[in-house]
Amino acid sequence: MDLQSWLLMTATRRYFANSMLLKPGQFEYPEAVPEHAIPLYIHIPFCESLCPFCSFHRIKINTSLATNYFQTLSTEVDRLHNLGFRFNQVYVGGGTPTTMPNELVALLGKVSTCWPITDITVETNPNHLVGEILEPLKAVGVTRLSVGVQSLQDETLMRIGRYDAYGSRDNIIQKLANTQGQFETFNIDMIFNLPQQSENEIISDIAELKGLAVDQISYYPLMPALANSHNQTDDFTEISFRHEKYLYDLIVEQLSPDFHMGSAWCFNRKKQLGDEYIVSSDQYLGIGSGSFSLLGNHLYATTFNISRYIRQINKAGAPWHARQVLSGWQLRQYTLLTRLFGLTMPVDTPGMPQLSLKAMVWNGAIEKEHGLYQLTKKGRYYWLIMMREFFMGVNRYRRQLREHN
């Protein structure tokens, strides 16, 4: 990592640490804007096994609790429908959403009867790429399946706690091959900059994925929480970023020209964006314990206590536990971050922070062409740094919010 990248990382980290802290309190649902359809995020916090590198809100599966949880999600969907909210796409993350496949399918069926949903994304793990799970997902309208593979090296899978839980390299490759082509988009999540991960491992993994002709690969940088928390081990909290840029450039090189960049870390054969929902919308609403919502200039976090979430919904209350009111400047910076993460943005996009844009043009991170701001090669890595720091900042908020639950 060069000096400019290090300075950007440090400044971005300080920005998210100081200016976007969520404050606990009691909040109600805001008034819906029925003419404005937004994405719906659904968080399923249950996993069969807890990976040591992951700091997302998740717990080991408890069938009784999970059954109650899905019933509560269904109640919240009814409430949002009655309040007049409108949703056009759904993203289901976790955790591992497919740990309770029948309950998930029933929930998605209800969502689709409440609103005219055009796209449904569901996250899963390789061991769930089986017909009895995939066929109902297709039948209920899932358009994008995103499977967390992370690595195709047996030694690495063992080191990150996924070999026994989710299968060996050969087992994963066979399941990926069997699933390819069953969904409109089949996305493979990979991670780079893992401890002890080599250049040759990445080259080998990409060669395997290209051979499978998968639709889309999302290559995420490792995003630790910067503190040992929530089942993260020491190996995944003190991470060196020294080789991150080299590995990122290697990934871009190896995936070219078969894959086109849809965002700074999403690579697609079809030249279409299929990445995080936050990239494509100014607003979104999250349901389920540990979810986040951005409505107007308010950033909300739902309680991280699953039992409390269930109690609050059953008492007809909003489940939000913390909120941050974003200033106009903060909202413009956030919008700039998410818009250009998708690589381009119209020059005449209203409300953008012009000083930040001019600084990035001067620095060579952005260039103007055909009425668009476009990220340069340098800019793509800068945006990867900023989005990585954004999600690491969210990880830090998760830790703080757990302490209040």
N, C-alpha and C positions, 0 to 999 in steps of 0.2 A: 504494500500500500504506500503510495507516494504521499508527500507532505500535504498537498491540496486535499486529497481524499481523507487523510487523517483529520485535518482541520474541519472539513465538512462533517465527518462523523461526530467529532466532539461537539461542534456547534449544534447539530441536529439533536444529539442526545440531551444536551443541556436544555434546548428549547422544549422538547417533549416532557422533560422532567419538571420544568418550572412553570410552564404555561397551560398545561392541560390536565391538571390534577382534578379528579372528580370528587365532589363533596357529598358525604352521606346525608340522607334526609328522607322525607316521605313525599311522594309525588303522585299526581294523578295523570291519566292519559290526557294528552292535549286534544284539542278539537281536530277532528279529521278533516281532510281536504278531499272530498269525494271525487272531484274532477281530476285529481292528480294521482295516477297509479305509480306505486313505488315497489322496490323489491322487498320481499319478506325473508328474513333469515330465521332459521329454526335451529336451536342448539340442543343436541343430544349428548349429554355428558358421560355416557357409559362406555366402558371399554372392557374387553376380555383380559387385556394385559396392559400395564402402564409403562410406556416407553420412557427411558431415563432422560432423553433429550427434550421431551415435550413439556411445555409449561401451560398448555391450554387447560381450561376448566374441564376436568374429567375425573371419574372415580371408577373403581372396579365394579362390574355389573352386579346388581342386586335385583333379581327378577321381580320381587314384590314391589320394591320401590320404583323400578322402571315402569311397571304396569300402571301404577298410580300416576307416575310422571306423564306418561302418554295421554292418560285420561285428562289430566290437567291442561296439557297443551291443547287438546281438543276443546276444552272449555274456553281457553283464551282465544282460540280461533273464532268461536261463536261470538265472543264478546267484541272482538275487533270488527267482525262483520256487522254486528248490531250498531256499533258506534259509527259506521260509515266509512271505515278505511277501505282503500282499494289497493290491490297488489297485482302485479303483472308477471312476476317471476319469483321463484322460490329457490333458496340455497339452503341445503341441510348439511350442517357441519357438526363437529364433535371434538373429542370423543369419537366413537364409531357408531354412526346412526343406524347401521344395519344389524346391530346386536339384537334388536327386537324387530325383525323384518315384517311380521304380520301387523304389528302395531304401527309401524312406520307407514306401510302401504295404506292402512285405514286412515291415518292422519292426512296423508297426501290426497287421498280420495275426497276427504271432507274439504280440504283447502280448494281443490279444483271445482267442487260444487258451489263454493261460496264466491269465487272470483274467476274470471277468464284468464287463466294462467297460460302463458306461452312457452315458458322454459322452466324446467325443474332440474336442479343439480343436486346430486346426492354423493357424499363422501363414503368410502368404504375401505376395507382392507383386503389383501389378496385371498385370504382363506374364505371370504364370503363371495368369491366369484364362482358361484355354483348356480345351477338352473333353478333350484327351489327358491332362491333369493332374487335372481336376476329377472326371471320371467314375470313375477308380479310387479317388479319395479317398472319394467317396460309397459306392462298393461295399464299401470296407473298414470303413465305419461312422462316418466323420467326421460329427459333428452340428453343429459350429460352425466356420465358416471365418472367420478374422480377417485382413483385408487391410490392409496398411500403405499408406495413401494420403497422409497428412500434409497435403497441400494440393491444391486444384484450380485453382491459379493458375499459369500457365506460367512467369511471371517468378520466382515463389517456388520452383517445382520446379527451375528452372535454378540458382537461388542455393543450394539445399540439395543439389545434386548428384544429382537424381532424374529430371530430364527425359529425358536421353539413355538412361539405364538402364531406366526403368520406364514411359516413355510421356508424351505430352502430356495436357493437360486433356481434350480431346475423346476421345482414345483411352481414357483411364481411365474416363470417364463411360460410354462404350459397353460396356466390359468389365464395369463394375459392373451396368449394366442387364441384360446377358445372364446374369449370375450370380445376381442377386436371385431368391429363391424356390427355388434348387436345394438349399439346406441348411436344416436346422431353424432355425439362426440364422446370419445373415450380418452380421458386424460390420465396421465401417469405422473404422480408427484414424486420427485426425487430431491435429495438434499446434497449440497456440496459444502466443503469446508468442515466436514466432520473430522474429529480427532483421528490422526493416523491415516486419513484417506489420501491415496496417492493419485498422481496424474494418470497412471496407467489404468487404475480402477475406473475413473470417469470415462476414459476413452473406450474401455471394454463395455461399460454399461450402455453408453450411447450406441455403440455398434450393435448390441443386442436389441435395443429398442427400435433402431432403424430397420433392423431385419424383420421385426414383428409388424412393421408398417403401422404403428399406432398413430392415432389422429393428432395427439397433442401431448406435449411434455412440459410440465412446470418444474423448473429447476430452482428450488428455493435455497438461499444461503442459510446456514445454521443460524437460528435466532434465539440465543439463550436469554434467560431472564435477568442476567447479571447478579444473581444471588441464588444461593442454594435453597430452593423452595419447591413445594408441591411435587415431591418425588423426583426432582432433577438430581442427578449425581454430580460430584465434583468435576468429573470429566467434561460436563456439558455446561458449566457455569463460568469457567474461566477459559475463554476461547481466543485464540490468536486470529487476527484478521490480516496478518502479514501477507499470506498467499491468496487471499480471497479474490483480488482482481485478476491475478494470473489464471486461477481456476475458472473464473467467470469468462474471461476471454477465450480460454480453451473450449469451454462448453459452446459458446457462440460459434466458434470456428468449426467444431466437430458436427454441429447440427446443420450447418449451412452446406449446400443450398436447399436441402430437402425440406427444411422447416423455415417458416417465416416468423418473425417476432411479432407477437400480438401485444406484449407488454415487456417490461424490462426483464421479466423472468419466465414468461410464458411463450412457448414455441409451438407453432401450429402449421399443419400441412395445408389447411384450407383457407389460409389468409383471413381468418375470422377471430375476433377476440372472444375468448372463453375463460376469462380469469376471474379475479375477485369481483363480487357484485359492487363493491365500493368504487370501482373504477368507472362504472357505467352510469351511476346515478348520484345526484346531489343529496338524496334522502334515502333512508332505509329504516325498517323497523325490525327489531329482533325479538323473538319470543323464546322462552325457556331460560332456565337458570344459567347465569354467566353470559348471556347475550348482551349486545350493545345496540343502541338505536341512535340515529342522527335525524332529528326532526326539527326543521327550521334551524335555529342557531343553538339548539339544545342537544347535548350528547348525554345519553342516559345509559346506565349500567343496571342490568337486572341482578337481583340478589344471587350470590354464589352459594347460598345455603339451599339445597334442593328441597328439604322439608319446609323451609320458610316460603319458598316459591309456591309450593303446593298449597300451603295454608292461606297465603295472600290471595291467590286466584280464587280459591274456594270461598273466601270472605268477600269476593267481588271487588277487591282492591287491585290497583296497579302494582306489579311486582318490582318496580324500579327502586333501587336502593341508593343510587348516587347519581349526581348530575353535574355537568359542567356547562355553563353558559358561555359560548364562544363569542368573543368580540368580532366585529366586522373584519378586522385585520387577520385574526386567527382563522376565521372561516375562509377568507380569500386564500390564505397560505395553504390551508388544507385542500381546498378545491384545486389549486394549482398543482399540488403534489399528486393528487389522484388522477387529474385529467392527463397530465403529461406522463404519468406512469404508463399510460396507453400509447406512448411514443409521439403522438401528434395532437395538436389542438388548434382550432381556428384562431388566427391572429386577432379577430374582432370579438372573441369570447368576452362577454361583459363581466365587469367586476374583478378582473384579475389584478394582482399586485404588480404594477408596472415597473417599480424599482427592482423587484426580484427578477423579473423577466429580462430587464436590461442588463443586470449583473450576470445572468446566465448566458446571454448572448455575447457579452464582452469576454466572458471566461471561455467561450467555445463549447459550452454544454448544450446550447440551443442554437438553431439557425432558422431563418425565415426562408420559406420557399413555397411558391404557388398559394399564397394566402394562409399558410400554416406555420406554426411553430413546430419544429421537429427536433427530437433529441438526436445529438450526434453520438458517435461511439463513446466519447468521453462522458456525455450526458447520460447515456443509458446506465453506465456504472454509477454515476452520481445519484441517479434516481433509485437504483438498487440499494445504495447505501441509505438513502433517506427513508425508503419504504421499510428496509430492514430495521432501522432505528425506530420508525413509527410502531412496528409490531412489537419490537422489544420494549418500547414504552408502554404499549398496551399490556404486555406481560407484567410489567412493573405495577400497573394499575390493578391487574388481577390479584397480585400478591397483597396490595394494600386493601383491596375490597374484601379479600378472604379474612383479613385480620379484623374487619368490622362485622363479620357474620358470626 
